[in-house]
Amino acid sequence: MKKLLFLAVIFPLFCHSAFAADSVTIQQAIPLNEDAEISGSVKTECHLGENLSQYVVENAQKRGMAVTRMADLSSSTPGRVITMEITSAVSDGNAFIGHHKSMSVKGSLYQDGKLVGNFKARRVSMGGAFGQFKGNCGVLDRVNKELGEDIAEWMVTPGMNGLLGDLK
């Protein structure tokens, strides 16, 4: 009985340390590349960076990963960190003539300052079901959710030069 009690107390400590090794820190809001040509209305109204960060966290947690968000993150931040940036966001068309939305992201995984993985991701949407009832930000949010899933999936088994989403 004492051995069973001992195991019941000690086992969670080992499990916690195993999960802690898988923890990753990402940016609170994924920044836009300074050279990206993204319309002003998309930048101010769609909250692409904040939403993408949240979708990555949600999808990574569904896969059993511990993810934290930090406002000031760099490649030299201790531990496992992923720095990302949105390299393009296209918002052509509308509900009447048809949507054509796309977004691209690139990211790098660092372990204590050393590059250990990187990826490029892209998703395109024509609006999907009931797209005629969605605005520009609604369709881009759909793209953002898909990118969040793609990035979280890559985080499970990261590698160099990953191509995600529609780039596969």
MARMAR-291118 format. One record per residue: residue in three letters; x, y, z of N, C-alpha, C in turn. Coordinates in pm, whole numbers, padded with zeros to 5 digits, always signed. Layout:
BEGIN
AlaXYZXYZXYZ...
END
This chain:
BEGIN
Met+00082-00119+00000+00000+00000+00000+00087+00126+00000Lys+00196+00122+00076+00284+00238+00083+00350+00264-00053Lys+00385+00155-00124+00445+00171-00257+00347+00234-00353Leu+00222+00192-00346+00120+00248-00434+00098+00395-00405Leu+00095+00431-00278+00080+00572-00240+00200+00653-00287Phe+00319+00596-00270+00441+00663-00315+00436+00689-00466Leu+00397+00589-00544+00386+00604-00689+00280+00707-00726Ala+00170+00708-00653+00063+00803-00682+00109+00947-00661Val+00201+00967-00568+00253+01102-00541+00364+01138-00639Ile+00452+01046-00669+00569+01073-00754+00536+01076-00903Phe+00447+00990-00950+00417+00980-01093+00377+01114-01156Pro+00287+01192-01095+00251+01321-01157+00370+01416-01172Leu+00466+01406-01082+00583+01493-01093+00664+01460-01217Phe+00678+01331-01248+00749+01292-01369+00672+01331-01493Cys+00542+01315-01491+00459+01353-01607+00468+01501-01633His+00465+01580-01526+00473+01724-01544+00604+01764-01609Ser+00715+01704-01565+00844+01740-01624+00852+01698-01769Ala+00786+01588-01805+00787+01546-01946+00711+01645-02031Phe+00596+01692-01983+00520+01790-02060+00590+01925-02062Ala+00660+01960-01954+00730+02089-01950+00836+02096-02057Ala+00898+01982-02090+01001+01980-02194+00942+02014-02330Asp+00812+01989-02348+00746+02017-02474+00687+02156-02482Ser+00705+02237-02379+00645+02370-02380+00717+02461-02480Val+00638+02545-02542+00689+02637-02644+00631+02775-02616Thr+00708+02878-02643+00661+03015-02630+00651+03076-02769Ile+00538+03142-02796+00519+03213-02923+00483+03359-02893Gln+00479+03439-02998+00447+03579-02983+00301+03599-02944Gln+00276+03701-02864+00140+03739-02826+00059+03774-02951Ala+00121+03848-03041+00060+03883-03170+00167+03864-03277Ile+00134+03789-03381+00230+03763-03488+00243+03892-03570Pro+00364+03946-03583+00380+04073-03655+00369+04057-03807Leu+00337+04168-03872+00335+04173-04017+00476+04206-04064Asn+00522+04139-04167+00651+04169-04226+00648+04314-04274Glu+00755+04388-04247+00756+04531-04282+00748+04555-04433Asp+00785+04457-04513+00778+04472-04659+00649+04416-04719Ala+00564+04358-04635+00440+04297-04686+00344+04406-04733Glu+00291+04386-04851+00194+04481-04905+00054+04433-04868Ile+00006+04483-04754-00124+04445-04700-00207+04571-04688Ser-00331+04564-04735-00414+04685-04734-00434+04736-04592Gly-00447+04868-04584-00463+04933-04454-00585+04885-04378Ser-00696+04863-04448-00817+04817-04380-00799+04678-04321Val-00728+04591-04390-00702+04457-04336-00614+04469-04212Lys-00512+04555-04217-00424+04572-04103-00499+04621-03979Thr-00589+04715-03997-00655+04777-03883-00780+04704-03837Glu-00848+04634-03927-00978+04576-03891-00975+04426-03863Cys-00882+04353-03920-00891+04206-03915-00813+04141-03801His-00724+04210-03733-00651+04156-03618-00584+04023-03651Leu-00519+04017-03765-00459+03892-03812-00359+03834-03714Gly-00267+03915-03665-00161+03867-03578-00209+03814-03445Glu-00302+03885-03383-00356+03841-03254-00434+03711-03271Asn-00517+03705-03375-00598+03586-03397-00513+03464-03432Leu-00413+03482-03517-00328+03369-03554-00258+03312-03431Ser-00205+03397-03347-00139+03353-03226-00234+03270-03140Gln-00356+03317-03124-00454+03245-03043-00490+03110-03106Tyr-00506+03107-03238-00541+02981-03306-00428+02879-03296Val-00303+02925-03300-00190+02833-03283-00194+02772-03143Val-00216+02857-03042-00222+02808-02904-00335+02706-02888Glu-00454+02739-02934-00569+02649-02920-00543+02513-02986Asn-00490+02516-03105-00466+02391-03177-00350+02311-03121Ala-00248+02378-03071-00136+02308-03008-00182+02242-02878Gln-00265+02311-02802-00316+02253-02678-00401+02130-02705Lys-00477+02130-02815-00555+02011-02853-00464+01893-02881Arg-00340+01921-02918-00243+01815-02947-00155+01783-02825Gly-00192+01838-02710-00121+01808-02586+00003+01890-02559Met+00020+01999-02631+00139+02082-02612+00107+02199-02519Ala+00204+02235-02437+00193+02353-02352+00252+02471-02428Val+00170+02573-02454+00216+02690-02529+00182+02815-02449Thr+00281+02903-02438+00259+03031-02375+00283+03140-02477Arg+00223+03255-02452+00240+03370-02541+00313+03480-02467Met+00403+03546-02538+00484+03652-02479+00488+03771-02575Ala+00475+03890-02522+00473+04010-02605+00608+04037-02671Asp+00714+04035-02592+00848+04064-02645+00928+03936-02653Leu+00927+03877-02770+00991+03748-02791+01095+03761-02901Ser+01209+03698-02882+01311+03698-02986+01376+03560-02993Ser+01458+03542-03092+01525+03412-03109+01619+03381-02994Ser+01660+03481-02918+01752+03459-02806+01679+03437-02674Thr+01548+03438-02675+01472+03409-02553+01502+03266-02509Pro+01532+03243-02381+01565+03107-02335+01450+03009-02356Gly+01485+02882-02376+01387+02776-02393+01352+02756-02539Arg+01235+02692-02561+01186+02666-02696+01094+02781-02736Val+01131+02853-02840+01049+02965-02886+01030+02955-03038Ile+00913+02998-03080+00886+03007-03223+00858+03153-03255Thr+00941+03210-03342+00916+03345-03391+00851+03333-03528Met+00747+03410-03548+00674+03405-03675+00650+03546-03725Glu+00621+03554-03854+00573+03680-03911+00483+03651-04029Ile+00385+03738-04044+00292+03727-04157+00359+03795-04275Thr+00382+03720-04382+00454+03773-04496+00363+03827-04606Ser+00237+03784-04604+00140+03840-04700-00001+03811-04653Ala-00091+03901-04690-00234+03881-04667-00305+03950-04783Val-00373+03872-04865-00442+03923-04983-00592+03917-04958Ser-00658+04027-04987-00803+04033-04967-00868+04090-05092Asp-00873+04009-05197-00936+04051-05322-01079+04000-05326Gly-01160+04065-05406-01298+04022-05426-01388+04065-05312Asn-01511+04019-05321-01610+04049-05218-01722+03946-05226Ala-01824+03966-05146-01934+03869-05139-02011+03860-05271Phe-02011+03967-05353-02091+03969-05475-02019+03906-05594Ile-01889+03933-05607-01815+03879-05722-01732+03756-05685Gly-01728+03724-05555-01651+03610-05509-01525+03654-05435His-01496+03585-05330-01378+03617-05249-01255+03548-05305His-01142+03612-05288-01012+03549-05308-00922+03603-05198Lys-00906+03525-05093-00828+03566-04977-00714+03466-04959Ser-00601+03517-04917-00489+03429-04886-00400+03494-04782Met-00322+03410-04717-00229+03460-04616-00109+03367-04612Ser+00008+03425-04592+00133+03349-04581+00203+03386-04452Val+00268+03287-04393+00338+03304-04266+00470+03228-04276Lys+00572+03281-04212+00695+03205-04197+00733+03205-04050Gly+00800+03099-04007+00837+03089-03867+00963+03008-03846Ser+01025+03030-03731+01148+02960-03695+01139+02915-03551Leu+01181+02792-03525+01185+02736-03391+01328+02740-03340Tyr+01344+02797-03222+01475+02806-03158+01473+02734-03025Gln+01582+02665-02996+01603+02603-02865+01722+02673-02803Asp+01696+02755-02702+01800+02832-02635+01889+02909-02734Gly+01825+02973-02830+01895+03057-02926+01946+02987-03051Lys+01937+02855-03056+01985+02779-03171+01867+02741-03260Leu+01877+02770-03389+01773+02735-03485+01765+02584-03498Val+01644+02528-03473+01626+02383-03484+01512+02345-03579Gly+01441+02445-03632+01333+02416-03727+01280+02545-03787Asn+01221+02533-03905+01158+02650-03967+01051+02604-04066Phe+00963+02696-04101+00855+02662-04194+00807+02784-04270Lys+00739+02756-04379+00663+02855-04454+00524+02794-04470Ala+00422+02877-04453+00284+02828-04463+00201+02926-04546Arg+00104+02869-04618+00015+02953-04698-00121+02884-04706Arg-00225+02964-04696-00361+02915-04714-00437+03013-04802Val-00525+02957-04886-00608+03035-04978-00753+02996-04956Ser-00843+03093-04964-00986+03063-04952-01064+03147-05052Met-01165+03084-05108-01258+03154-05197-01388+03187-05122Gly-01386+03171-04992-01502+03205-04911-01571+03085-04851Gly-01566+02971-04919-01628+02850-04868-01779+02856-04866Ala-01839+02763-04796-01985+02758-04785-02036+02886-04721Phe-02134+02942-04781-02195+03067-04733-02098+03184-04736Gly-01997+03176-04821-01900+03283-04833-01962+03415-04875Gln-02074+03407-04947-02140+03530-04989-02197+03608-04870Phe-02203+03544-04753-02255+03612-04634-02143+03659-04541Lys-02018+03644-04585-01905+03682-04502-01836+03805-04560Gly-01781+03884-04470-01701+03999-04511-01556+03959-04529Asn-01473+04057-04563-01330+04031-04585-01263+03969-04463Cys-01285+04028-04346-01219+03977-04225-01272+03840-04188Gly-01399+03812-04216-01455+03680-04186-01387+03570-04266Val-01363+03596-04394-01297+03496-04478-01149+03485-04439Leu-01084+03598-04413-00944+03591-04370-00930+03520-04235Asp-01030+03532-04150-01026+03461-04023-01033+03310-04046Arg-01110+03270-04145-01117+03128-04182-00978+03079-04226Val-00908+03159-04304-00771+03129-04347-00679+03121-04225Asn-00695+03216-04135-00615+03221-04014-00631+03095-03929Lys-00755+03048-03916-00781+02927-03838-00709+02806-03900Glu-00712+02797-04032-00644+02686-04100-00493+02694-04079Leu-00438+02815-04086-00294+02831-04063-00259+02794-03919Gly-00345+02829-03824-00321+02791-03685-00315+02640-03668Glu-00403+02568-03739-00400+02421-03735-00273+02367-03799Asp-00236+02424-03914-00115+02378-03985+00010+02396-03899Ile+00022+02512-03837+00141+02543-03757+00146+02453-03633Ala+00031+02433-03568+00026+02345-03450+00063+02202-03486Glu+00019+02156-03601+00054+02021-03647+00205+02010-03669Trp+00266+02114-03729+00410+02115-03751+00485+02115-03617Met+00430+02182-03516+00496+02192-03386+00512+02055-03319Val+00425+01961-03351+00433+01828-03292+00562+01758-03335Thr+00597+01768-03462+00722+01710-03515+00789+01813-03605Pro+00848+01915-03544+00909+02022-03625+01033+01974-03700Gly+01063+02043-03807+01183+02011-03884+01224+02134-03963Met+01329+02118-04037+01380+02228-04119+01305+02234-04251Asn+01284+02355-04298+01225+02383-04430+01087+02321-04450Gly+01005+02325-04345+00869+02274-04357+00783+02358-04448Leu+00704+02293-04529+00605+02361-04616+00468+02318-04568Leu+00388+02415-04527+00260+02386-04464+00143+02440-04544Gly+00026+02382-04517-00096+02430-04581-00097+02404-04729Asp-00128+02509-04806-00137+02495-04952+00000+02488-05019Leu+00108+02499-04944+00242+02488-05001+00290+02343-05008Lys+00216+02251-04945+00257+02109-04946+00259+02054-05086
END
